């Protein structure tokens, strides 16, 4: 099991100096680095990770500590320093807490969780030493089998931190699933939910009633054959042939909160003058009246919004793909993930975007047509799907049932419309005719759909439309 502690400080901390002070009087070789110096790591005498300290991150975006930790940070800009302790060694959690508390005290800040700041005890370190390679090169996981890597997170929101992103990547490279175990009160960031697509990867929720269950599907889970997996379905003769669903997962209430979810794909010609992120900013401005607030390659998003900086980083990493997270201002919850990849068709941007609305707020449905037209005419839109769903305003994913979204609109880019034969794109089996966007000679097409969150029949219309466009 592991424990995360975080120091939020006004001044830039020096983890090496802090660790040296904490461990003064211990062995000569206690510290090592990993991730090209981005992580300071302590290990015990058997090579097991004890405490890993990430390089301090300068956060210049309002609201991220509140969104992910429920904590009050110093004024922006401030420094975010994470330490991850392995509780398999008795002193590790106390060492991490002491580290964060002293860091906060000396660099003018606070420690999260608050109890981490209560201990300033020097920790005995006789059995601690530097980790041998390759152990030091691996992210700390709590359980590792030939099928999955299991990590235990005890945070209010499981976010796509740099550490967790590395764990996902390492597990994928090893052809393993990643299973995240949390208490019942934890929620997921949308960025993490998107990454749980591997069938072996799961969000495992500890539950007093059923033991463990899948936080996204509700299936009751058990540890079996080296991983958390659904309890086998009962025999059909018992009258319940399906995998049981946890009672806690079904304890859902309709709060009136909603999310507007948009997924779109744009393909740009490879050009030195190309600036990425323009499609996302255009949509964000149209739907909120403001640009995004910040971006980063992990959560917390730490950099002020800058399409030019995003573009520069993507070019530096090419031809490898680049993943970004983008956030909005605290008073208008918005979160997007953008994946940039270089293909034979050009430079592809795949964007998922969501905005949250309270029961007394109306999603800007009337602005969707204008947003779609800007994407189609200025940003090489290929396709776009808009959904409305009953879900939390703060955009986190709870371990409770949330109904699926319903489609509000589908948009087909002008080039895709042109390639379809026999006027197929304009003559559909739907009751509403598509709305042309852009030049009359080469329009994109906007297909309105019912979009009632209480009526899932809209998916039938969407399926009919897809089959028609494919010529089936």
N, C-alpha and C positions, 0 to 999 in steps of 0.2 A: 504494500500500500504506500501511497505517496501523499505529500502535503505541499501545497504551494503557498508561499508567502511573498508579498510584494511591497517594495518601498517606493513611495511617491514623494519625490524631493524637489526642492527649488533649485539646488545646485547639483552639478554633475558629480556623481559619486565615483569613487575609485575602488572597485571590488577587490583588486589585488591587495591594495593597502589595507582594506577592511578585513579581508580574510587573514592576512598576515598578523594583524592586531588581535583578532579573535583567537587565533591558534598559536600565539606566541608561547614558546616553551615546549611546543610539540616536536614531532619528528622534523628532520631537515627537509624532507620532500613530501609535502602535503598537497601541492596544487599542480594541476595540469590544465591545458587548454584544448578545446575542440572547436569544430566549426570555424576554422581559420582564425582562431583567437576570439571568437564571439562568445564562447562559453568557458567559464572557469569551473572546474569539476574537482570534487574531492571523492575519494573512494576508500573503502575499508581494505583490510589486509588481504581479502580474498578477491579484490578487484571489482566488487559490487559498487555501483554508484551510490554515494552517500548524500551529497548535496551538489546540485548543479546551479550555477549562477550565470544568467544570461547577461550579455553586454547591455548597459543602460540604454534606454530608448528615449529620445527627446520627443515628447508629445506636444504638438502644436495645434491640436484640434480640440475644441470645447466638447465636453459631454462624454468622452470615452470612458473615464473612470466611473462615472455615474452609470453609464449604460452597462458596463461589463462587471463591475464590482459592487455597485451601490455605495461607493465611497466618495468622499469629498476630497478632491486633490488640491494642491496649491494652484494658484492662477497659472494659466498657460503662458509661456511654455514651461513644462516641468519634466522631470526625469522619472521614467518607469523602469524599475529594476526587479526582475523576477528571480526567486530562488526556489528550487524544487527539491524537497527532502524525501528520502526514502525511509519510511518508518520501520522497515525491517531491521534497521540498526537503531538501538535504543536512543542514542544521543542525536540522531540526525535531525528530527523535527525541532528539538530544542536548539540545535546549532543554527538551523535556518531561521528560526524566530529571533534568536539573539543577533544574527547577522542583520536581518531586516530592521530590528529595533535600533541597533547602533548606527546603521546607515541613515535611518530617518532622523536620529538625534543629531548626528554630525553634519548632515547635508540639508537640514531645515525641511522637514517634511513629516510624513506619517507612514505607519506600517499597516498593511492589510493582511489578514484580519486583525481587528483591534487587539485581540488577546496576544498577538505576536509581539506587540510592543511592551508586554509586561515583564519580559525576562531579559536581563542584561548579564546573565551568568556566563562566565568563561567555561567552555565545554572541554571536558577531558578528551584527548584525541590520540591516545597511545596506540590504538589499533588502526589508525588511518594512514593511508599512503596514496601515492599517485596511481591512477588506473593504467594498466598495461594496454597497449594496442593489441587487438582492435576494440576492446571493451570501451575505451574512451571515445571511440568514434560513433558509438551507437546511442540513440536517444534512450533515456531511462524509461523502461516499461516495467509493469508490476508482475506480469505473467507472460511467458513466451512459450508457445508450443509449436508443433510443426504445421499448425493451421492458422493460428491467430496470435497477435500481440494484444495484450489487455492492459489498459491504463485506467487508473482510478482517479477521478477528478472530484474535488470537493469545493466547488466554486458556485456562486449564484448563477452565472452564465458560463457554459463551456464555449469558449471562443476559439477561433482559428488563430491561436498564437503561433509565433515562429516555431516554438517547440512542438506543438501539436501538428503543425504543417509538416515538419521534418519527420515526425512519427508516422504520419500517413504516407509520406513519400518512401520512407525506409521499408514500411510494411509492404507497400505495393511492389517495390523493387524485389523484395524477397518472396513475392506471390503469396502474401499472407493477408488476412483480414485484420482490421483494427477494431477492437471492441472497447467502448468507453463506458465505464461503470460509474454511476453517480447516485447520490441520495435522491429521495423522492422530490425534494423541493427545488432541484436544479432545472434550468431550462437550457436549450441550445441556441446558439447564434444560427441564423439562416445560413451563414457561410459554412458552418460545420455540418448542418443537415445535408447540404448539397453533396458533401464528400462521402456520405455514408451510402454510396451506391453499390459498392462491392457486396455481393450477397452474403459473404462471411462477416462483413463489418456491421456492427450494431451499436445502438444506444441501449445499454443495459441499466435498468432502474431498480434499485433496491427497494423492496416493498414489504411492509409488515404482514400483509394478508397473504400474498402469493409467493413471497421469496424474491423472485426477480421477474421482470417482464420487459419486453421491447417497448421503448418509449415512443416509437413511431407507429407501430402496428398494434400494440397491446398484447401480443402473444406472450403467454407465460413461458418463461425460460428456465432451463436447468443447465448446470455445468455437466457436459457429457461429451466423451470422446475428444477431449482437449479443447473445448470451446463452449460458449453459451449458445444453446440452440433451443428451438421451441419444444415444449413438452409433446411427445408423440400423441397423435390423435387417438381418442378412445375408440374401442371397437364399435363398429357400426351397430351391433346388436344392443348396445347400451343406450342408444337414442341420442348420443352426442358424438358424432364422428369427427368433429372439428377440433383443432387445437384450441384449448380454453383461452379466453381473453381475460386479463386481469380486471378485477372489480374496480381498482383505483383508476385504471385507464378510462373506464366508462363514466366516471364521475365528472361529467362535463356540463357546463351551463352556458347559455347564450348571453353574453354580456352586451351584445350590440356592437362590439368592435369588429372592424373589417380591415382587410388588406387589399390593395390594388397591386397585382403582380403582373409584371411585363417581362417577356423573354423575346429578345430579338437577335438576329444575326446579320452582320454587315460584312461585305467583302470589298476591300479597297484595292485599287491598283497599287502595286509596289512602286513607291515614288519617294525620293528623298525629301520632298516637301510635305509628305503626309504627317498630320498631327492626329494622334489617336485620342479617344475620349470625347471627341466632339459630338458624336451621336448620343452618348449618355448625357452630356451636359445639356444638349438641346432638349431632350425629353424631360430632364429634371426641371429645367427652367419653365417649360411649358406647363408642367403639372403642379409646380409649387411657387413659381415666380422668382426663384432663387437658384443659383448654381449649387452643386454639392459643396459640403464644407471641407471634407478631407479625404485622403486616400492613403494606402499603404500596401505592402506586400504581405501583411498579416494583421491580425487584430491585437492591440488597438490600432486603428488607423491614425498615424502620427503626423502626416504631412498636410499642409494646407493644399486645397485643390489646385492642381496645375497639370493640364493636359500635356504641356510641353515636357515637363519632368517625367511623366508617365511614358511618353513616346521615347525619350532618351533612354530610359531604363529598358524598355522593350527592345530597342535597337541593340543595346549592349548585350542582351541575352540571346538575341537571334543567332541561329535558327531555333534555339530551344524556346518553347512557349513560356509566356509570362502570365501570372495570375495576380489580379489586384482586388482589393476590397475598397469600396467607396461608401462614405457615410454622409448623412445630412446634418442639419442643425438640430440641437436637442428638442426644440419646440415643434419640429416637423419630422417625425421619425422616418428615415429613409435609409435603405441599405442596398448596395448593388455589388455583384461580383462580375469581373470582366476577365475573360481569358483571351489573350492575344496569341495567335499562331501564324506562322508563315507556311503557306501551302502553294501548290501550283497555280491556284486561282488568284492568289495575291496575299494580302494581309487580312486575316479574318478576325473580327471582333465578335465574341459570343457573350452577350450580356444578360444577366438576370437582375431584375430590379423590383423592389417592393416598397410601398409606402403604407403606413399605418394610420387608421382613423378611429376616433372614439365614437360612442353612440350618438353624440350630438354633432358630428362632423360628416359632411357629404364628400365622398370621393369625387374628383373632378372628371366625371365621365364625359362631359361636353368638350373637354380639352383634348380627348384622345385623338380625334380626327386630325386636329392641327398638329399634334405631336407626330402622328404617323406620316403626315404629308411632309414635314421637315425631314424626317428620316429617309423617306422615299426620294425626295428631290435633291438633298444635299449630302447624304451620308451613305449612299450605295447600299440601301436596305435590301436584303434578300427575302427575309420573312420575319413576321412578328406575331406573337400571340399575347392577348390581354385577358387576364382572369380577375374575378372578384371572389373573395373567400371570407368566410367568417373566421377570423383569427385575431390574435392580440395586436393592439395598437403599437406596443413596443417592439414588435417584429421578432420576439423570441419564440421558440417552439417549446411548449410545455409537454410533460409526459401524460397528456390527456388526449382524448379523441377530438380532433378538429376536422370538420367536414371538408371534403375536397372543394377546390375552387370551381367556378363555372366560367365558361368562356364568354367574354364580352365582345371580342372582335378578333379577326385574323386578317393579316395584311400580307399581300404577295408583292414583291418588288417588281419594278417595271421590266427588268430583263427576264425574270421568270414568267411574267405574263406574256411577253413577246414570244417566248419559246414554246408555249402551249399551242397546239394546233386547233383549227376549226372554231375559233372564238370560244374555246372551252372555258377560259377563265371568266368570261362575262356571263355566260349562260349556265347557271347552276340550278340544282334542285331546291334551293332555299327559297323561302317566301319573299325575302328582301333581296333586292338587286344590289350588287356591289357598287361602292362609291369610287369613281375614278379620282386619283390623286396625281397632281403634276401635269405635264404637257399632254394635250389631247392625242398627239401622235404616238406617244409611248408612256401611257399612264401606269402607275401602280394601282392596285385595287384593294379597297377596304371592305371587308365582309362583316357587317353587323351581325351579332348573335344575341340570343335572348338575355343572358347574363343575370338571371335571377338566382341568388345563392340558395334559395329554398327549393329550386327545381333543377335537378340534374339532367333534364332532357336536353339541355343545351349541348351536352356532349354528343348526343345522337346527331344533332344538326352538324356539329363540327366533324364527326366521323363521316357523315354523308358528303360533306364538302371535300374532305381529304380524298375519299374514294373517287369522287367525280374528277378532281384535279389530276389524280394519278391515271385516270382513264379506266378505272376498274368498273 
